[in-house]
Every structure is written in structure tokens, then in C-alpha cells.
């Protein structure tokens, strides 16, 4: 999931070298933390959160295919 989020985020932001993706694996679910430059946060979140919702849907679908659960969080 980490690679998927990194690939999507690099396509959206102006500073792809400042992206940090951290994966926290738990018993039931995996949390993917996405950290981007301050100027790129709006591009990741999108109007009314539409882009981050779409990223979460893609990651959730990909993880469901592997019989796992995953979620994406944008951290500051």
C-alpha cells in the first residue's frame, strides 16, 4: 500500500522529493501516513476533501483484494 500511495502522491504534488510515506501495520488494519510539503497539502486534500477521499477508496479497494484493511491519513 505504501508504494501505491507514494505513486499517486508524486503525480499530484509540485515537490515530489518532499513526500514521506510511513506504514504502520496493526493486527487488523494498516495505517498509511502521508506527509507532504505545506504548499502541496491542498493538492492532496482537494476541494471538500475529494482527492484524499478518492485516494482512500483506491487504497481500501486494493487492500480488500488482499483480504486486509488499510486507511490513509495526512499528517502535518
Secondary structure, 3 states (H helix, E strand, C coil): CHHHHHHHHHHHCCCHHHCEEEEEECCCCEEEEEECCHHHHHHHHCHHHHHHHHHHHHHHHHHHHCCCCEEEEECC
